[in-house]
């Protein structure tokens, strides 16, 4: 799927795996947490395009249990091996299942930092 932002021709790959989908995100974001928060965390020639891509990915995750695997995230391997889907909360309401909230806004996962 096209995920412009880091570069104008960037693509990510969606792999269907039973009831889950796995997004091989490349450099769409460097971390799952920044994607979930809508924060552009890498180099992007047009930040508005990158933010729109992150929003598209969050919408994709809300529609189907999704394991999000950006290339530079040190937690990607653990998420894949544990089959942990991304989790989003907004105003205290769970929008995606799977993980623990740290706030009432769009959040990441509870991880070692």
HUUR-V584844 format. One line per field, one symbol per residue. ss: DSSP state (H for helix, E for strand, L for the rest). phi: phi as a letter, one per 20 degrees, with the letter a starting at -180 (. if undefined). burial: I if it has 16 or more other ideal C-beta (glycine too) atoms within 10 Angstrom, else O. A space follows every 10 residues. Layout:
ss = ???
phi = ???
burial = ???
This chain:
ss = LELLLLLLLL ELEEEEELLE EEEEEELLLL LHHHHHHLLL LLLLLLHHHH HHHHHHHHHH HHHLLEEEEE LLLLLHHHHH HHLLLLLLEE LLEELLLLLL LLLLLLLLLL LLL
phi = .fcgqfcfdf cddddecmed cddeeldgbe cfffffemef dcfbfbffff fffffgfffg ffeagceecf geffegffff feleffcccc lnefdcepce edbeegcdde cfc
burial = OOIIIIOOOI OIOOOOOOOO IIIIIIIIII IIIIIIIIOI IOOIOOOOII OOIIOIIIOI IOOOIIIIII OOIOIIOOIO OOOIIIIIIO OOOOOIOIIO IOOOOIIIIO IOO
